[in-house]
């Protein structure tokens, strides 16, 4: 699906050639046959220039050392010559990398443990490792993707991408020298929002989402008589084929026997789902005594797709 | 339920066990699809099993689907630092003599004979 916001200079150049070059040539031909050779020459030069520009901007296949998930996902977004097709495709490759960074930040950063009972040294030790092993590695992939595909980024978004590049540079410097303060170049949230919004927009039309919703509502959820349910996470951002599908349920169970019975049914549903869609279904289940927790959690999720 | 836990969290758990006064030895229990440790303690404190849960929110459904090996006196670790558990699941676990909580709670609970009775001091 093409993003209508993307403006390519190449397209305008092509239009000028198509709509102006040919009629101009015909007019010159009619009024002065002596200029025919010159017109043909100029036209050939223009067309040659266009071909040269297209060639010089061709997408070269890149080796990013992507994870299996990222690589699988990338296949769908490549053009015939192996390059990334367009800005939307770039966003779809960036999203899982950013999501992994977000998860690492959520799980390991000192800020993440602010409300937990975990001792501070737990957080700091893990955070130092996560910075190098997850964020540093992923940031290098992001920087390479941006640098190699900067021409795909619409002009109005380039400032946001530049901020991300500055952040990555400063963060890398901080990894080399922990005394280096990168607080002036914090991760730009508008970059994450832009990528997320782009992916959410295209996911609305993804047939897989409709298929999954249909399967869950018709085949499965009736078995556990869920009172409330919604989808969240990557499935609402596109066809990330290797990602789990996250389903959240509120079921009417109150006794241990009922809860165990539901757990068994859900295990069977998970297996059937994996067989049907070739991906895992992750289910978070709240039982009737946890109704308040369910609704608190739902409030905290930024994007959901209500099922029941 | 499962093993969706970053390896650094597991190694950090082991480091914390290495550094605990009351832990004499620990060993991984070989159970499919779950991460479980047997913890031998000093000072006559009973051995216990710790289940490293990969849940982001530990609910009743998680509790009643816990590994069969868990019994009274054991502990369920809400392993991911940002993971949480609700009071309903906590109350049920405690009533059955099983501790539930994050690493800070486990570190304190390991000093008690009955780990389920440990309460994290208020700050």
Interface residues (C-beta under 8 A of the other chain):
Chain A: X106 X107 X108 X112 X113 X116 X117 X118 X119 X122 X123 X125 X126 X129 X130 X133 X251 X253 X256 X259 X260 X262 X263 X266 X284 X285 X286 X287 X289 X290 X293 X297
Chain B: X6 X8 X9 X12 X15 X16 X55 X56 X57 X59 X60 X61 X62 X64 X65 X80 X81 X82 X84 X86 X88 X89 X101 X102 X103 X104 X105 X107 X120
